[in-house]
Amino acid sequence: MSKPLAEVLHWKPFIDLKPVLVMINGGRFEKYDKFVDMYRAETRTRGADVPVLFARGDYDSIIEYVKDEYQATLKALKHIKEALEKLKPQ
C-alpha cells in the first residue's frame, strides 16, 4: 500500500540550503538565491510556466527546464561547497 504524498514528503530526508545561501550572501536574505540564478540559462523557463507548458503538451520545453535546473543546482552546490571549505578551520 502506498503512502500519501504529504507523508512521504514529510519523512523524506532533505537538506535545506537556504540558510547556507544566506550565510554565503553575507547574512543577507535579499537576493540570497543569486548563487543558483547565476548558473541558470539566460532564456530559461520558470517553474511557474511548467503547468502551462504541460497543458499545451510542450514536453520538450519542460524537459529542457528540468535539465537547466539540474545543471544550475549542481553548479551552485559546487560554489557552496567551495565557499564552505574556505570557512573550515585549518
C-alpha positions in Angstrom: 0.0 0.0 0.0 1.4 3.4 -1.0 1.7 6.3 1.5 0.0 9.6 0.9 2.3 12.2 -0.8 2.2 14.5 2.3 3.5 11.7 4.5 6.3 10.8 2.0 7.4 14.4 1.7 7.3 14.9 5.5 9.6 12.0 6.3 11.9 12.1 3.3 15.3 13.4 4.3 16.5 16.6 2.7 19.0 19.4 3.2 17.7 23.0 3.2 20.3 25.1 1.5 18.6 28.4 2.2 20.5 29.1 5.5 23.8 28.2 3.8 23.0 30.6 0.9 22.1 33.4 3.3 25.4 32.8 5.1 27.4 32.9 1.9 25.5 36.1 1.0 26.9 37.9 4.0 24.0 37.1 6.2 21.6 38.9 4.0 18.2 37.4 2.9 17.9 39.8 0.0 18.8 38.0 -3.2 20.3 35.1 -1.4 19.3 32.8 -4.2 21.5 34.6 -6.7 24.0 31.8 -6.4 21.6 29.4 -8.2 20.2 32.1 -10.5 23.7 33.0 -11.8 24.0 29.5 -13.2 20.6 29.3 -14.9 20.3 29.7 -18.7 19.5 33.2 -19.8 16.4 32.2 -21.7 15.0 29.8 -19.2 11.6 28.6 -18.4 10.4 29.5 -14.9 8.9 26.8 -12.7 5.6 28.7 -12.8 5.5 28.2 -16.6 5.6 24.4 -16.3 1.8 23.9 -15.8 1.1 26.0 -18.9 3.7 24.1 -20.9 2.2 20.8 -19.7 -1.3 21.9 -20.7 0.0 22.8 -24.2 1.8 19.5 -24.5 5.1 21.2 -24.8 7.0 18.4 -23.0 10.3 19.2 -24.7 10.4 22.7 -23.0 9.6 21.0 -19.7 12.5 18.6 -20.1 14.8 21.5 -21.0 13.7 23.3 -17.9 14.4 20.3 -15.7 17.8 19.8 -17.3 18.7 23.5 -16.8 17.6 23.5 -13.2 19.6 20.3 -12.6 22.8 21.9 -14.1 22.3 25.2 -12.3 21.8 23.4 -9.0 24.9 21.3 -9.4 27.0 24.4 -10.2 25.5 26.2 -7.3 26.3 23.3 -5.0 29.9 23.3 -6.2 30.0 27.1 -5.4 28.5 26.4 -1.9 31.0 23.6 -1.2 33.9 25.8 -2.2 32.6 28.7 0.0 32.1 26.4 3.0 35.6 24.9 2.6 37.1 28.4 2.9 35.3 28.7 6.3 36.6 25.5 7.6 39.3 25.9 10.3 42.7 24.9 9.1 
